[in-house]
Amino acid sequence: MKQTYFMANDLARANAIKAVQAAPQGYMVQISEPNRSLEQNAAQWPYLEAFARQKQLCINGEMQWVTSDDWKDVLTGCWSGEMRMAAFDGKIIMLPQRTSKMGKKAFGTWMEFLVAMAAQSGVEPVYASERRVA
């Protein structure tokens, strides 16, 4: 059985302590910042869609239009300061960053970076009413 306690107040903290004390031998405890919220996740897509519509990337020496997911991979790599790449079968593959694994604080920093990059690049966010239908 998995239990999650949000340290919102003293009662929640006390209940978490009781659960730890009552846990069977061999159980584990993890204390962590909550992952980014669904609202935070939704906030990035108007900017990523805007990059996909308004900017091209140089791929293999040619300017090309790419998807918002491709832009997410590129921009999270720029934000983190590293491009995660792997070599397999003679090919180089870029490995994406997972924003779903980010804590709320890290995601907030990522969003600040994304908004700043959009402003610096002259990219205007694309909101839901303007998005493409797949």
N, CA, C and O atoms as a MOPAC input file, in Angstrom:
PM7 MOZYME 1SCF
protein

 N      0.84000 1    -1.17900 1     0.00000 1
 C      0.00000 1     0.00000 1     0.00000 1
 C      0.88900 1     1.24800 1     0.00000 1
 O      1.87900 1     1.32400 1     0.72800 1
 N      0.51700 1     2.20700 1    -0.82200 1
 C      1.26600 1     3.45300 1    -0.92100 1
 C      0.44000 1     4.57300 1    -0.30300 1
 O     -0.75300 1     4.70300 1    -0.57600 1
 N      1.08200 1     5.37400 1     0.52700 1
 C      0.42200 1     6.52400 1     1.12900 1
 C      1.24400 1     7.75900 1     0.82600 1
 O      2.47400 1     7.72100 1     0.83000 1
 N      0.55200 1     8.85200 1     0.56400 1
 C      1.22400 1    10.11600 1     0.28400 1
 C      0.71100 1    11.15800 1     1.25900 1
 O     -0.49600 1    11.30600 1     1.45000 1
 N      1.62500 1    11.86900 1     1.86600 1
 C      1.28100 1    12.93200 1     2.80000 1
 C      1.88300 1    14.22900 1     2.30300 1
 O      3.08300 1    14.29900 1     2.03800 1
 N      1.05400 1    15.25900 1     2.17400 1
 C      1.54800 1    16.57700 1     1.80900 1
 C      1.77200 1    17.35800 1     3.08800 1
 O      0.86200 1    17.48500 1     3.90700 1
 N      2.95300 1    17.87300 1     3.26400 1
 C      3.31600 1    18.57500 1     4.49000 1
 C      2.68800 1    19.97300 1     4.50100 1
 O      3.38500 1    20.98700 1     4.50000 1
 N      1.35900 1    19.99500 1     4.51300 1
 C      0.62100 1    21.25000 1     4.43300 1
 C      0.43900 1    21.90900 1     5.79600 1
 O      0.26200 1    23.12400 1     5.88400 1
 N      0.48300 1    21.09600 1     6.87100 1
 C      0.28600 1    21.62600 1     8.22000 1
 C      0.82400 1    20.63500 1     9.24800 1
 O      1.30500 1    19.56000 1     8.89000 1
 N      0.74100 1    20.99900 1    10.51800 1
 C      1.29000 1    20.15100 1    11.58000 1
 C      0.56400 1    18.81600 1    11.68900 1
 O      1.19200 1    17.80100 1    11.99200 1
 N     -0.74300 1    18.79600 1    11.45000 1
 C     -1.49700 1    17.54500 1    11.52300 1
 C     -1.03800 1    16.57500 1    10.42900 1
 O     -0.87100 1    15.38300 1    10.68900 1
 N     -0.83800 1    17.07300 1     9.22600 1
 C     -0.35800 1    16.21700 1     8.12600 1
 C      1.01600 1    15.65800 1     8.46300 1
 O      1.28000 1    14.47900 1     8.22500 1
 N      1.88800 1    16.48800 1     9.01200 1
 C      3.22300 1    16.03900 1     9.40600 1
 C      3.13000 1    14.96300 1    10.49000 1
 O      3.84000 1    13.96000 1    10.42900 1
 N      2.26000 1    15.16800 1    11.47900 1
 C      2.08700 1    14.19100 1    12.56500 1
 C      1.56300 1    12.86300 1    12.01900 1
 O      2.01100 1    11.79800 1    12.44500 1
 N      0.61600 1    12.92200 1    11.08000 1
 C      0.08200 1    11.69000 1    10.47300 1
 C      1.15500 1    10.95500 1     9.67700 1
 O      1.19200 1     9.72400 1     9.67600 1
 N      2.01700 1    11.69000 1     9.00800 1
 C      3.11300 1    11.06200 1     8.25900 1
 C      4.07200 1    10.36300 1     9.23200 1
 O      4.51800 1     9.24600 1     8.97000 1
 N      4.37800 1    11.00400 1    10.32200 1
 C      5.28200 1    10.41200 1    11.32600 1
 C      4.67400 1     9.13000 1    11.87800 1
 O      5.37600 1     8.13000 1    12.02800 1
 N      3.36700 1     9.14400 1    12.18500 1
 C      2.68600 1     7.93600 1    12.68800 1
 C      2.76100 1     6.80800 1    11.65500 1
 O      3.00000 1     5.65300 1    12.00700 1
 N      2.55800 1     7.14600 1    10.39300 1
 C      2.60500 1     6.13000 1     9.33600 1
 C      4.00200 1     5.53100 1     9.22400 1
 O      4.14200 1     4.32800 1     9.00600 1
 N      5.02500 1     6.34700 1     9.37000 1
 C      6.40600 1     5.84700 1     9.32200 1
 C      6.65700 1     4.92500 1    10.50100 1
 O      7.25800 1     3.86200 1    10.34300 1
 N      6.20200 1     5.32300 1    11.68100 1
 C      6.42200 1     4.49900 1    12.87400 1
 C      5.68000 1     3.17000 1    12.80100 1
 O      6.13700 1     2.17500 1    13.36400 1
 N      4.54000 1     3.14200 1    12.11200 1
 C      3.73600 1     1.92600 1    12.00600 1
 C      4.10800 1     1.06200 1    10.79700 1
 O      3.59900 1    -0.05000 1    10.65600 1
 N      4.96600 1     1.54800 1     9.94700 1
 C      5.30300 1     0.81400 1     8.72100 1
 C      6.03100 1    -0.49500 1     9.04400 1
 O      6.88000 1    -0.53500 1     9.93500 1
 N      5.69700 1    -1.55500 1     8.32200 1
 C      6.37100 1    -2.84000 1     8.52100 1
 C      7.86000 1    -2.75800 1     8.15500 1
 O      8.27600 1    -1.90300 1     7.37300 1
 N      8.62900 1    -3.64500 1     8.72500 1
 C     10.05400 1    -3.75300 1     8.41100 1
 C     10.20900 1    -3.94900 1     6.90400 1
 O      9.46900 1    -4.71500 1     6.28900 1
 N     11.17400 1    -3.25100 1     6.32200 1
 C     11.43700 1    -3.39800 1     4.89100 1
 C     10.72800 1    -2.37000 1     4.02500 1
 O     11.03800 1    -2.25400 1     2.83900 1
 N      9.78300 1    -1.61800 1     4.58600 1
 C      9.14600 1    -0.54400 1     3.82200 1
 C     10.13700 1     0.59500 1     3.65700 1
 O     11.14000 1     0.64600 1     4.36900 1
 N      9.87400 1     1.50600 1     2.73200 1
 C     10.76700 1     2.64100 1     2.53400 1
 C      9.98500 1     3.94600 1     2.61000 1
 O      8.76800 1     3.97500 1     2.42500 1
 N     10.70500 1     5.00800 1     2.88200 1
 C     10.11700 1     6.34000 1     2.96800 1
 C     10.84800 1     7.23500 1     1.98800 1
 O     12.07200 1     7.18000 1     1.86800 1
 N     10.08600 1     8.05800 1     1.29100 1
 C     10.67900 1     9.00900 1     0.35900 1
 C     10.09200 1    10.37900 1     0.64000 1
 O      8.87400 1    10.54800 1     0.67600 1
 N     10.95800 1    11.34600 1     0.83600 1
 C     10.53600 1    12.72800 1     1.01800 1
 C     10.97600 1    13.48200 1    -0.23100 1
 O     12.15400 1    13.47100 1    -0.58700 1
 N     10.03300 1    14.13300 1    -0.88700 1
 C     10.39000 1    14.84000 1    -2.11800 1
 C      9.47300 1    16.01800 1    -2.35100 1
 O      8.37700 1    16.10900 1    -1.79700 1
 N      9.95500 1    16.91100 1    -3.18600 1
 C      9.13100 1    18.00800 1    -3.67000 1
 C      8.10100 1    17.39400 1    -4.62300 1
 O      8.43500 1    16.46700 1    -5.36100 1
 N      6.86300 1    17.88400 1    -4.62600 1
 C      5.89300 1    17.34800 1    -5.58300 1
 C      6.32200 1    17.63700 1    -7.01800 1
 O      6.97000 1    18.64800 1    -7.29000 1
 N      5.95400 1    16.74100 1    -7.93400 1
 C      6.22300 1    16.98000 1    -9.35600 1
 C      5.39300 1    18.15000 1    -9.84400 1
 O      4.44900 1    18.59100 1    -9.18800 1
 N      5.76900 1    18.63900 1   -11.01000 1
 C      5.04800 1    19.75900 1   -11.58800 1
 C      3.56500 1    19.40100 1   -11.72400 1
 O      3.20300 1    18.23200 1   -11.85200 1
 N      2.72800 1    20.41700 1   -11.69500 1
 C      1.28200 1    20.21700 1   -11.76600 1
 C      0.81100 1    20.12700 1   -13.21700 1
 O      1.55100 1    20.44900 1   -14.14600 1
 N     -0.42400 1    19.68700 1   -13.39100 1
 C     -1.01200 1    19.64200 1   -14.73400 1
 C     -1.15300 1    21.05200 1   -15.29900 1
 O     -1.00700 1    21.26100 1   -16.50400 1
 N     -1.43900 1    22.01900 1   -14.42300 1
 C     -1.54400 1    23.40800 1   -14.86800 1
 C     -0.19100 1    23.90700 1   -15.37100 1
 O     -0.11500 1    24.59100 1   -16.39200 1
 N      0.87700 1    23.55900 1   -14.64800 1
 C      2.21000 1    23.95200 1   -15.09900 1
 C      2.51300 1    23.31100 1   -16.44300 1
 O      3.03100 1    23.97300 1   -17.34300 1
 N      2.19700 1    22.03100 1   -16.59000 1
 C      2.43600 1    21.33700 1   -17.85000 1
 C      1.71400 1    22.04000 1   -18.99300 1
 O      2.28900 1    22.26200 1   -20.05800 1
 N      0.45400 1    22.38800 1   -18.76300 1
 C     -0.33200 1    23.03400 1   -19.82000 1
 C      0.25200 1    24.38800 1   -20.21100 1
 O      0.13300 1    24.80500 1   -21.36400 1
 N      0.87800 1    25.07400 1   -19.26400 1
 C      1.40300 1    26.42200 1   -19.52500 1
 C      2.54700 1    26.43800 1   -20.53600 1
 O      2.77300 1    27.45500 1   -21.19100 1
 N      3.27300 1    25.32600 1   -20.67400 1
 C      4.42100 1    25.32200 1   -21.59400 1
 C      4.00900 1    25.16500 1   -23.05500 1
 O      4.73000 1    25.61300 1   -23.94700 1
 N      2.86300 1    24.53800 1   -23.31500 1
 C      2.51400 1    24.17500 1   -24.69200 1
 C      2.18800 1    25.35500 1   -25.60000 1
 O      2.49200 1    25.27200 1   -26.79000 1
 N      1.58900 1    26.45000 1   -25.12400 1
 C      1.41800 1    27.59800 1   -26.03700 1
 C      2.75000 1    28.12700 1   -26.55300 1
 O      2.83300 1    28.58400 1   -27.69200 1
 N      3.78400 1    28.07000 1   -25.73600 1
 C      5.10900 1    28.53900 1   -26.15200 1
 C      5.77800 1    27.53700 1   -27.08900 1
 O      6.36700 1    27.92900 1   -28.09700 1
 N      5.69200 1    26.25900 1   -26.76700 1
 C      6.31100 1    25.24000 1   -27.61800 1
 C      5.63000 1    25.18300 1   -28.98600 1
 O      6.29300 1    25.02900 1   -30.01100 1
 N      4.30100 1    25.30800 1   -28.99200 1
 C      3.56900 1    25.34500 1   -30.25900 1
 C      3.96500 1    26.58500 1   -31.06500 1
 O      4.05900 1    26.54000 1   -32.29200 1
 N      4.19200 1    27.68200 1   -30.36100 1
 C      4.60200 1    28.91300 1   -31.04200 1
 C      5.95500 1    28.73300 1   -31.71700 1
 O      6.13300 1    29.15100 1   -32.86100 1
 N      6.90800 1    28.11700 1   -31.02500 1
 C      8.20700 1    27.85300 1   -31.65300 1
 C      8.01200 1    26.98300 1   -32.89200 1
 O      8.62400 1    27.23400 1   -33.93000 1
 N      7.15500 1    25.95600 1   -32.78600 1
 C      6.93100 1    25.05300 1   -33.92000 1
 C      6.33700 1    25.78200 1   -35.11600 1
 O      6.64400 1    25.43900 1   -36.25800 1
 N      5.50400 1    26.76700 1   -34.88000 1
 C      4.86000 1    27.50400 1   -35.97500 1
 C      5.70600 1    28.65000 1   -36.52000 1
 O      5.61000 1    29.00100 1   -37.69600 1
 N      6.53500 1    29.23000 1   -35.65400 1
 C      7.17700 1    30.49800 1   -36.00800 1
 C      8.67900 1    30.41400 1   -36.25600 1
 O      9.26100 1    31.35900 1   -36.78800 1
 N      9.32300 1    29.30500 1   -35.88600 1
 C     10.77600 1    29.19900 1   -36.04200 1
 C     11.15100 1    27.85200 1   -36.64400 1
 O     10.50900 1    26.83300 1   -36.39000 1
 N     12.19400 1    27.87800 1   -37.43800 1
 C     12.74500 1    26.64000 1   -37.97900 1
 C     14.03300 1    26.30700 1   -37.23200 1
 O     14.66200 1    27.17100 1   -36.62100 1
 N     14.40300 1    25.03800 1   -37.29900 1
 C     15.67000 1    24.56300 1   -36.74100 1
 C     16.58000 1    24.13200 1   -37.87300 1
 O     16.12000 1    23.67600 1   -38.92000 1
 N     17.86200 1    24.27900 1   -37.65300 1
 C     18.84200 1    23.77600 1   -38.61300 1
 C     19.11000 1    22.31700 1   -38.27200 1
 O     19.69800 1    22.00700 1   -37.23500 1
 N     18.67300 1    21.42400 1   -39.15500 1
 C     18.85500 1    19.98600 1   -38.95700 1
 C     19.62200 1    19.44000 1   -40.14600 1
 O     19.19000 1    19.56800 1   -41.29200 1
 N     20.76400 1    18.83100 1   -39.86200 1
 C     21.62600 1    18.29700 1   -40.91500 1
 C     21.93800 1    19.35200 1   -41.97500 1
 O     21.98800 1    19.05800 1   -43.17000 1
 N     22.14600 1    20.58200 1   -41.51300 1
 C     22.54200 1    21.66400 1   -42.40300 1
 C     21.41700 1    22.34400 1   -43.14300 1
 O     21.67300 1    23.24000 1   -43.94800 1
 N     20.17100 1    21.95200 1   -42.90000 1
 C     19.03400 1    22.56400 1   -43.59500 1
 C     18.02800 1    23.09200 1   -42.58300 1
 O     17.76500 1    22.45700 1   -41.56200 1
 N     17.47000 1    24.25800 1   -42.87600 1
 C     16.42200 1    24.82200 1   -42.02200 1
 C     15.14000 1    24.02700 1   -42.25400 1
 O     14.71800 1    23.82200 1   -43.39100 1
 N     14.52400 1    23.57900 1   -41.14400 1
 C     13.32800 1    22.74000 1   -41.23800 1
 C     12.32000 1    23.12800 1   -40.16600 1
 O     12.68100 1    23.58300 1   -39.08100 1
 N     11.04300 1    22.93500 1   -40.49900 1
 C      9.97800 1    23.07700 1   -39.51400 1
 C      9.91300 1    21.78500 1   -38.71300 1
 O      9.96400 1    20.69700 1   -39.28700 1
 N      9.80200 1    21.89200 1   -37.40900 1
 C      9.72000 1    20.70400 1   -36.54800 1
 C      8.52200 1    20.85500 1   -35.60600 1
 O      7.90100 1    21.91500 1   -35.53300 1
 N      8.21900 1    19.78900 1   -34.90100 1
 C      7.04900 1    19.76500 1   -34.01200 1
 C      7.33300 1    20.46700 1   -32.68400 1
 O      8.48000 1    20.75600 1   -32.34500 1
 N      6.27400 1    20.72700 1   -31.95600 1
 C      6.41400 1    21.31500 1   -30.62300 1
 C      7.16000 1    20.35200 1   -29.69200 1
 O      7.89400 1    20.80100 1   -28.81100 1
 N      6.98600 1    19.04600 1   -29.87200 1
 C      7.73900 1    18.06400 1   -29.08000 1
 C      9.24200 1    18.16100 1   -29.38900 1
 O     10.07300 1    18.06200 1   -28.48600 1
 N      9.58100 1    18.35500 1   -30.67100 1
 C     10.98900 1    18.52600 1   -31.04000 1
 C     11.55900 1    19.78000 1   -30.38100 1
 O     12.67400 1    19.76500 1   -29.85800 1
 N     10.78300 1    20.86400 1   -30.41100 1
 C     11.23500 1    22.09900 1   -29.76900 1
 C     11.41000 1    21.90400 1   -28.26800 1
 O     12.33500 1    22.45500 1   -27.67200 1
 N     10.53000 1    21.12600 1   -27.66000 1
 C     10.65700 1    20.84700 1   -26.22400 1
 C     11.98300 1    20.15500 1   -25.94300 1
 O     12.68300 1    20.51500 1   -24.99600 1
 N     12.33100 1    19.16900 1   -26.75500 1
 C     13.60900 1    18.46400 1   -26.58000 1
 C     14.78500 1    19.41800 1   -26.70800 1
 O     15.70600 1    19.38200 1   -25.89300 1
 N     14.76000 1    20.26500 1   -27.72000 1
 C     15.86200 1    21.20100 1   -27.96600 1
 C     15.96300 1    22.22300 1   -26.83000 1
 O     17.04200 1    22.46200 1   -26.28900 1
 N     14.83300 1    22.81200 1   -26.48600 1
 C     14.85700 1    23.88300 1   -25.48200 1
 C     15.13500 1    23.37100 1   -24.07100 1
 O     15.81100 1    24.05200 1   -23.30000 1
 N     14.63100 1    22.18900 1   -23.71200 1
 C     14.97200 1    21.66300 1   -22.38100 1
 C     16.45700 1    21.32100 1   -22.32700 1
 O     17.08600 1    21.45100 1   -21.27700 1
 N     17.01800 1    20.88400 1   -23.45300 1
 C     18.46200 1    20.64600 1   -23.50400 1
 C     19.25100 1    21.92700 1   -23.29900 1
 O     20.25600 1    21.94000 1   -22.58800 1
 N     18.79200 1    23.00700 1   -23.92500 1
 C     19.44600 1    24.31600 1   -23.73500 1
 C     19.29800 1    24.78500 1   -22.30000 1
 O     20.24900 1    25.30000 1   -21.71100 1
 N     18.12400 1    24.61200 1   -21.73800 1
 C     17.85100 1    25.05100 1   -20.36700 1
 C     18.72200 1    24.31500 1   -19.35000 1
 O     19.26700 1    24.92600 1   -18.43000 1
 N     18.84500 1    23.01400 1   -19.52000 1
 C     19.61200 1    22.22600 1   -18.54800 1
 C     21.11500 1    22.35500 1   -18.76900 1
 O     21.91400 1    21.93600 1   -17.93200 1
 N     21.49200 1    22.94000 1   -19.90800 1
 C     22.90900 1    23.11800 1   -20.18800 1
 C     23.56400 1    21.90600 1   -20.80000 1
 O     24.78700 1    21.84900 1   -20.92300 1
 N     22.75700 1    20.93600 1   -21.18600 1
 C     23.34100 1    19.75200 1   -21.81500 1
 C     22.38400 1    19.17300 1   -22.84700 1
 O     21.16300 1    19.23100 1   -22.69900 1
 N     22.96200 1    18.63000 1   -23.86900 1
 C     22.18900 1    17.87500 1   -24.84300 1
 C     22.44700 1    16.41500 1   -24.52800 1
 O     23.58000 1    15.94300 1   -24.61200 1
 N     21.41200 1    15.71800 1   -24.17400 1
 C     21.55200 1    14.29900 1   -23.86800 1
 C     21.49600 1    13.53600 1   -25.18200 1
 O     20.46500 1    13.50600 1   -25.85300 1
 N     22.61000 1    12.92500 1   -25.53800 1
 C     22.68000 1    12.21700 1   -26.80400 1
 C     23.25800 1    10.82900 1   -26.57500 1
 O     24.04600 1    10.60500 1   -25.65600 1
 N     22.85100 1     9.92000 1   -27.41900 1
 C     23.36700 1     8.55900 1   -27.36500 1
 C     23.77900 1     8.14400 1   -28.77100 1
 O     23.24400 1     8.63300 1   -29.76600 1
 N     24.73300 1     7.23900 1   -28.82800 1
 C     25.13700 1     6.67700 1   -30.11900 1
 C     24.69800 1     5.21900 1   -30.13300 1
 O     24.95600 1     4.46900 1   -29.19100 1
 N     24.03100 1     4.83100 1   -31.21700 1
 C     23.58400 1     3.45200 1   -31.35100 1
 C     23.59200 1     3.09200 1   -32.82100 1
 O     23.01300 1     3.79500 1   -33.65000 1
 N     24.24100 1     2.01000 1   -33.13200 1
 C     24.24900 1     1.50200 1   -34.49500 1
 C     24.75400 1     2.54700 1   -35.48600 1
 O     24.25100 1     2.65200 1   -36.60500 1
 N     25.75800 1     3.32000 1   -35.06100 1
 C     26.36000 1     4.31300 1   -35.93200 1
 C     25.57400 1     5.60700 1   -36.05300 1
 O     25.95500 1     6.50100 1   -36.80900 1
 N     24.48800 1     5.70800 1   -35.31700 1
 C     23.65100 1     6.91100 1   -35.37400 1
 C     23.69700 1     7.63700 1   -34.03100 1
 O     23.87100 1     7.02300 1   -32.97800 1
 N     23.53600 1     8.96000 1   -34.09400 1
 C     23.45400 1     9.75400 1   -32.87300 1
 C     22.00000 1    10.13300 1   -32.66800 1
 O     21.34500 1    10.64400 1   -33.57600 1
 N     21.50400 1     9.88000 1   -31.47400 1
 C     20.10500 1    10.12400 1   -31.15400 1
 C     20.04300 1    11.07200 1   -29.96400 1
 O     20.73900 1    10.87200 1   -28.96900 1
 N     19.21000 1    12.10200 1   -30.06500 1
 C     19.02800 1    13.02000 1   -28.95000 1
 C     18.00400 1    12.42900 1   -27.98700 1
 O     16.92500 1    12.00700 1   -28.40300 1
 N     18.34100 1    12.39900 1   -26.70900 1
 C     17.43800 1    11.87600 1   -25.68900 1
 C     16.67700 1    13.03900 1   -25.05100 1
 O     17.29100 1    14.02100 1   -24.63400 1
 N     15.36400 1    12.94000 1   -24.97300 1
 C     14.58000 1    14.06400 1   -24.43900 1
 C     14.70800 1    14.20400 1   -22.92500 1
 O     15.01700 1    13.24600 1   -22.21600 1
 N     14.46400 1    15.40900 1   -22.45700 1
 C     14.34600 1    15.68900 1   -21.02900 1
 C     12.88400 1    15.44800 1   -20.65400 1
 O     11.99100 1    15.70300 1   -21.46200 1
 N     12.64000 1    14.97900 1   -19.48100 1
 C     11.27600 1    14.69400 1   -19.03500 1
 C     10.79300 1    15.77200 1   -18.07000 1
 O     11.17700 1    15.77500 1   -16.90100 1
 N      9.95700 1    16.68100 1   -18.55000 1
 C      9.44000 1    17.71200 1   -17.65500 1
 C      8.46700 1    17.11300 1   -16.64200 1
 O      8.24900 1    17.69200 1   -15.57800 1
 N      7.88400 1    15.96300 1   -16.96300 1
 C      6.95100 1    15.31700 1   -16.02700 1
 C      7.65500 1    14.85300 1   -14.75800 1
 O      7.00800 1    14.64300 1   -13.73200 1
 N      8.96000 1    14.69300 1   -14.81800 1
 C      9.73700 1    14.26500 1   -13.65100 1
 C     10.26700 1    15.44300 1   -12.84500 1
 O     10.84900 1    15.25200 1   -11.77700 1
 N     10.07200 1    16.66100 1   -13.34800 1
 C     10.58400 1    17.83700 1   -12.65900 1
 C      9.72700 1    18.16400 1   -11.44500 1
 O      8.50900 1    17.98200 1   -11.45900 1
 N     10.38100 1    18.64800 1   -10.40100 1
 C      9.64600 1    19.19800 1    -9.27300 1
 C      9.04000 1    20.53000 1    -9.67200 1
 O      9.38700 1    21.10400 1   -10.70400 1
 N      8.12700 1    21.01300 1    -8.83700 1
 C      7.44700 1    22.27000 1    -9.15500 1
 C      8.42700 1    23.42700 1    -9.28000 1
 O      8.27600 1    24.27500 1   -10.16000 1
 N      9.42900 1    23.46900 1    -8.40900 1
 C     10.39300 1    24.57400 1    -8.44700 1
 C     11.22000 1    24.53400 1    -9.73600 1
 O     11.38000 1    25.55500 1   -10.40500 1
 N     11.73800 1    23.36400 1   -10.07800 1
 C     12.52400 1    23.22500 1   -11.30600 1
 C     11.66700 1    23.56200 1   -12.52700 1
 O     12.13600 1    24.21600 1   -13.45900 1
 N     10.40700 1    23.11100 1   -12.51800 1
 C      9.53500 1    23.40000 1   -13.65600 1
 C      9.28500 1    24.89800 1   -13.75900 1
 O      9.21700 1    25.44400 1   -14.86100 1
 N      9.14900 1    25.56500 1   -12.61800 1
 C      8.98100 1    27.01200 1   -12.63400 1
 C     10.16800 1    27.70400 1   -13.27900 1
 O     10.00100 1    28.65700 1   -14.04000 1
 N     11.37000 1    27.22300 1   -12.97400 1
 C     12.58400 1    27.77600 1   -13.58100 1
 C     12.60000 1    27.49300 1   -15.08000 1
 O     12.97800 1    28.35300 1   -15.87500 1
 N     12.19100 1    26.28800 1   -15.46400 1
 C     12.10200 1    25.91900 1   -16.88400 1
 C     11.13300 1    26.86700 1   -17.60100 1
 O     11.43000 1    27.33600 1   -18.70000 1
 N      9.97600 1    27.15100 1   -16.98500 1
 C      8.99100 1    28.03600 1   -17.62300 1
 C      9.54200 1    29.45200 1   -17.76400 1
 O      9.31000 1    30.10200 1   -18.78400 1
 N     10.26300 1    29.93700 1   -16.76400 1
 C     10.87900 1    31.26200 1   -16.87600 1
 C     11.83800 1    31.30500 1   -18.06300 1
 O     11.85600 1    32.27200 1   -18.82400 1
 N     12.63000 1    30.25000 1   -18.20900 1
 C     13.56100 1    30.14900 1   -19.33100 1
 C     12.80100 1    30.13000 1   -20.65700 1
 O     13.16600 1    30.83900 1   -21.59500 1
 N     11.74300 1    29.31600 1   -20.73400 1
 C     10.97300 1    29.16600 1   -21.96700 1
 C     10.33900 1    30.49200 1   -22.38700 1
 O     10.39000 1    30.86600 1   -23.55800 1
 N      9.74700 1    31.19200 1   -21.43400 1
 C      9.12500 1    32.48700 1   -21.73600 1
 C     10.19100 1    33.48900 1   -22.18600 1
 O      9.97200 1    34.25000 1   -23.12800 1
 N     11.34600 1    33.48900 1   -21.51100 1
 C     12.43600 1    34.39700 1   -21.89300 1
 C     12.95900 1    34.07000 1   -23.28800 1
 O     13.22300 1    34.98000 1   -24.07400 1
 N     13.11300 1    32.78800 1   -23.60600 1
 C     13.59100 1    32.40000 1   -24.94000 1
 C     12.59300 1    32.80700 1   -26.01700 1
 O     12.98100 1    33.23800 1   -27.10300 1
 N     11.30500 1    32.66800 1   -25.71000 1
 C     10.28100 1    33.07800 1   -26.67400 1
 C     10.37600 1    34.58700 1   -26.91800 1
 O     10.34700 1    35.04200 1   -28.06200 1
 N     10.48600 1    35.34500 1   -25.84500 1
 C     10.58000 1    36.80700 1   -25.98600 1
 C     11.83800 1    37.19500 1   -26.75400 1
 O     11.78900 1    38.05100 1   -27.63600 1
 N     12.95000 1    36.57600 1   -26.42500 1
 C     14.22800 1    36.87000 1   -27.09400 1
 C     14.17600 1    36.51100 1   -28.56800 1
 O     14.82200 1    37.16000 1   -29.39100 1
 N     13.40300 1    35.47300 1   -28.91000 1
 C     13.32300 1    34.99800 1   -30.29000 1
 C     12.18200 1    35.62500 1   -31.07800 1
 O     11.99900 1    35.32200 1   -32.25700 1
 N     11.41500 1    36.49700 1   -30.43300 1
 C     10.28700 1    37.11800 1   -31.11100 1
 C      9.14200 1    36.16100 1   -31.36400 1
 O      8.38100 1    36.33100 1   -32.31600 1
 N      9.01700 1    35.15800 1   -30.51700 1
 C      7.97300 1    34.13900 1   -30.67000 1
 C      6.79800 1    34.49500 1   -29.76300 1
 O      6.97400 1    34.71200 1   -28.56400 1
 N      5.59900 1    34.55300 1   -30.34200 1
 C      4.37700 1    34.85000 1   -29.59400 1
 C      3.65800 1    33.54600 1   -29.27500 1
 O      3.47500 1    32.71900 1   -30.16800 1
 N      3.23800 1    33.33700 1   -28.00900 1
 C      2.56700 1    32.08300 1   -27.64200 1
 C      1.31000 1    31.83300 1   -28.46200 1
 O      0.63000 1    32.77200 1   -28.87600 1
 N      1.01000 1    30.57100 1   -28.68900 1
 C     -0.17300 1    30.14900 1   -29.43100 1
 C     -1.10300 1    29.48400 1   -28.43200 1
 O     -0.77100 1    28.44000 1   -27.87000 1
 N     -2.27300 1    30.08400 1   -28.20600 1
 C     -3.20100 1    29.55300 1   -27.20900 1
 C     -4.17300 1    28.55800 1   -27.82100 1
 O     -4.27300 1    28.45400 1   -29.04400 1
 N     -4.88200 1    27.83100 1   -26.98100 1
 C     -5.70300 1    26.68200 1   -27.39400 1
 C     -6.60100 1    26.99500 1   -28.57700 1
 O     -6.72700 1    26.16800 1   -29.48100 1
 N     -7.22100 1    28.14900 1   -28.59900 1
 C     -8.13600 1    28.47400 1   -29.68800 1
 C     -7.41000 1    28.62600 1   -31.03600 1
 O     -8.04400 1    28.59300 1   -32.09100 1
 N     -6.09200 1    28.79000 1   -30.99600 1
 C     -5.29800 1    28.99200 1   -32.21500 1
 C     -4.52900 1    27.73900 1   -32.63600 1
 O     -3.90500 1    27.72100 1   -33.69700 1
 N     -4.57200 1    26.68400 1   -31.79800 1
 C     -3.75500 1    25.49800 1   -32.07600 1
 C     -4.29000 1    24.68200 1   -33.21700 1
 O     -5.47000 1    24.73200 1   -33.56300 1
 N     -3.36400 1    23.91600 1   -33.79900 1
 C     -3.72100 1    23.00800 1   -34.89300 1
 C     -4.53900 1    21.84600 1   -34.35100 1
 O     -4.35000 1    21.42700 1   -33.20900 1
 N     -5.41900 1    21.34400 1   -35.14300 1
 C     -6.16000 1    20.13400 1   -34.79900 1
 C     -5.49100 1    18.99200 1   -35.52700 1
 O     -5.33500 1    19.03200 1   -36.74700 1
 N     -5.09200 1    17.96500 1   -34.78100 1
 C     -4.35300 1    16.84300 1   -35.38600 1
 C     -5.28800 1    15.83500 1   -35.99400 1
 O     -4.84000 1    14.82900 1   -36.54400 1

